Amino acid sequence: MSDETSKTLAYTLKGAPVYRREHIKPDGRSIYFYGYDRHTDPVIEGENLEQVTGSELRRHPLRGDWAVYAANRQNRTFKPSAAADPLAPSRPGEPLTEIPFETFELCVFENRFPSFFANAPAPAPSDLDTARAQGACEVIVYAPESTGSLASLGQARRRLVVAAWVDRYNALRQQGAAFVMPFENRGDEVGVTLHHPHGQIYAFPVVPGPQLEAAKAFAAGYDLSGQLAGWAPDYHINSAGSLVSFAPPFARFPYEVWIAGRRSVPGPWAYNEEEADGFAHLLGDTIARYDAFFGRPTPYMLTLHAAPAGTEETFQFTAQFYPLLRAPERVKYLASVEQATGLFTVDILPEQAAKALRDIDHDLA
């Protein structure tokens, strides 16, 4: 299919517009290109992929939480060679990647091996509490280069990532998602199978348990943004405008870092330009501090926690980093008791972690 749309987003970087182009792939999946210049490359024809579908949700009768069963994902791409990078631009005359264009700044496309998808069928009758796995799973490719990170790609690219997140938040929330979460997994220790700089965006048909509990706490009056001032200076790491990176006093991972604003917002779509700039800066700054402190590209999980549907009036947005190291070359494993109970053993006090990261010398592009 060749249906395409191109538009200018309301989001700008210091007054410069951000453009979005949508292209429909032959298997019906959308790919979106975001950039400070209009994306006008012609498509490289010949793509012949089929989207893999088939999932369902089941609720655990003792824990009360949901799991998604997506057996289709067993055969997804696993640690391809650099020459077979599916997130790189395509080249004429060579096997096509997931991106059938020669150039791009940043792109988002629907995952070929999703856990959630738009036309998920109803589950078969069961004694369990089940639900359709209706939603979306998208891949966000930060850059065409096969190496780099949100720390090394520069502030303009981080701002473009934030613009794309906001655009996808708006679209997926309008489509009826109960909860939308952009996230990034980095490093072999986290189970990453593609090392090209990228993240993912999931649109859930249900609100997962931790986000449901957070929404209840905020609705009951917990004021995270209000507490930030009281946590200074011991738990603070850095600030950019009204945004703060900090080690929460209740951290579950060694060297866990959150980013939040002194002004409460339900999600990054509500940031003004100064706040968006500070948020983008602190994303890169946190990664640069991790890499300098641990002396290596740090494996981590990054998750963005915005308001589930219907909780926008009280929910307070955070970005949360969970590094998978407790010291250089020492992995933080989630052992039996932590997996079984959810009660974590943390090897360093959050205020000690905050000081170590606050004091580290680091380079940020």
Helices and strands as residue ranges (DSSP letters): E 4-13, E 16-24, E 30-35, E 56-59, E 66-69, G 71-75, G 82-84, E 106-110, E 130-132, E 136-141, H 155-174, E 179-186, G 188-190, E 198-204, H 209-219, H 224-227, G 229-231, E 236-240, E 243-246, E 257-261, G 268-270, H 273-294, E 300-305, E 318-323, E 325-327, E 330-331, H 336-341, H 350-359
